[in-house]
């Protein structure tokens, strides 16, 4: 599955599960989120059938996690998607470009600002590597099924 597939999801909420740095060849950053068309399912998990996404970035420039109460919607930013976003213009990316010489450090590579807008958190990731996504169907009455 591609991240571009996730940004096409409409009326689909996600909740933050975990983030860690496995430091293996295929993943420098791994994020796990739960998703459902019914936000209530995410608030009282395990409840019913939800989808879990394991998002692996082979490499990354930076990431941040902020509790949703401390975020402000910026109408000047440009992005595609709802819960899963790809930004073409963002203050976060502008800030990182001012703080780090990305063009010198990653010549010929294009960095992208990805965001996961969860019901209680927002995760921002800047990476020149496209993430790999694994979908896992979660059912509390049965074993989880890797898709």
C-alpha positions in Angstrom: 0.0 0.0 0.0 1.2 3.5 -0.8 0.8 6.6 1.3 -1.0 8.2 -1.7 -3.7 5.5 -1.3 -4.3 6.6 2.3 -4.7 10.3 1.5 -7.7 9.3 -0.7 -9.6 8.1 2.4 -12.5 10.3 3.3 -14.4 10.5 6.6 -11.9 8.1 8.1 -10.4 8.8 11.6 -7.1 7.5 13.0 -5.7 7.2 16.5 -2.1 7.2 17.4 -0.8 3.8 18.8 3.0 4.0 18.8 6.2 5.3 17.3 9.7 3.9 17.5 13.0 3.7 15.7 13.8 0.1 14.9 17.0 1.0 13.1 16.8 -1.9 10.7 17.6 -1.8 7.0 14.0 -1.4 5.9 12.8 1.0 8.6 14.4 3.8 10.5 11.0 5.0 11.8 7.9 2.9 12.4 4.5 4.5 13.3 1.4 2.5 14.1 -2.0 4.0 13.9 -5.6 2.6 14.2 -8.2 3.6 11.7 -12.0 3.5 11.4 -14.9 5.3 9.8 -16.5 5.4 13.3 -14.4 7.5 15.7 -16.1 5.8 18.7 -14.4 2.5 17.7 -11.0 4.2 18.2 -11.9 5.7 21.6 -13.0 2.4 23.2 -10.6 0.0 21.5 -10.8 -3.0 21.4 -14.4 -2.5 20.3 -15.1 -3.7 16.8 -13.4 -4.2 13.5 -10.7 -1.5 13.1 -7.8 -1.3 10.7 -4.3 -0.9 12.0 -1.6 0.7 9.8 2.1 0.1 10.3 3.9 2.9 8.5 7.7 2.4 7.9 10.0 5.1 6.8 13.3 3.7 5.5 14.9 7.0 6.5 13.7 10.4 7.7 15.0 13.9 8.3 12.8 14.7 11.3 9.5 13.9 13.0 7.4 15.4 15.7 4.4 14.3 17.7 2.2 17.0 19.3 -0.9 16.5 21.4 -3.9 17.8 19.3 -5.0 20.4 21.9 -1.8 22.3 21.1 -2.2 22.5 17.4 -3.6 25.3 15.3 -5.1 24.9 11.9 -3.1 27.1 9.4 -5.3 28.1 6.4 -2.1 29.1 4.4 -0.8 25.6 4.4 -1.6 23.4 1.3 -2.1 19.7 1.6 -3.9 16.7 0.1 -5.8 14.3 2.3 -7.7 14.4 5.6 -6.3 12.1 8.3 -3.4 11.1 6.2 -1.8 14.2 4.5 1.0 15.2 2.1 1.8 18.9 2.3 3.0 20.9 -0.7 3.4 24.0 1.6 3.7 24.0 5.3 5.3 26.1 8.1 6.9 23.0 9.6 8.7 22.2 6.4 9.8 25.8 5.9 11.2 25.7 9.5 13.1 22.5 8.9 14.6 23.9 5.6 15.8 27.0 7.5 17.4 24.8 10.3 19.0 22.2 8.1 20.9 22.4 4.7 18.7 19.7 3.1 19.8 20.4 -0.4 23.5 20.0 0.5 22.9 16.9 2.7 20.5 15.2 0.3 21.6 16.4 -3.2 19.1 15.4 -5.9 16.6 14.1 -3.4 13.2 15.6 -2.7 11.9 15.8 0.8 8.2 15.5 1.5 6.2 16.6 4.5 3.8 13.7 5.6 1.3 14.2 8.4 -0.9 11.9 10.4 -3.8 13.8 11.9 -5.0 11.6 14.6 -8.0 12.2 16.9 -5.7 13.2 19.8 -2.3 13.7 18.2 -0.6 15.1 15.1 2.5 13.5 13.7 4.6 15.3 11.2 7.4 13.5 9.3 9.8 15.0 6.8 11.5 12.3 4.6 13.0 11.9 1.2 12.1 8.2 1.3 8.6 7.0 0.6 7.0 5.0 3.5 6.0 1.4 3.2 2.5 0.7 4.7 1.2 -2.6 6.0 -2.5 -2.9 6.7 -3.5 -5.1 9.6 -7.2 -6.0 10.2 -7.8 -5.9 14.0 -10.6 -7.9 15.5 -10.6 -8.3 19.3 -12.4 -11.7 19.1 -9.8 -13.2 16.7 -6.1 -13.0 16.0 -4.9 -10.0 14.0 -4.5 -10.7 10.3 -1.6 -9.2 8.4 -2.8 -7.9 5.0 
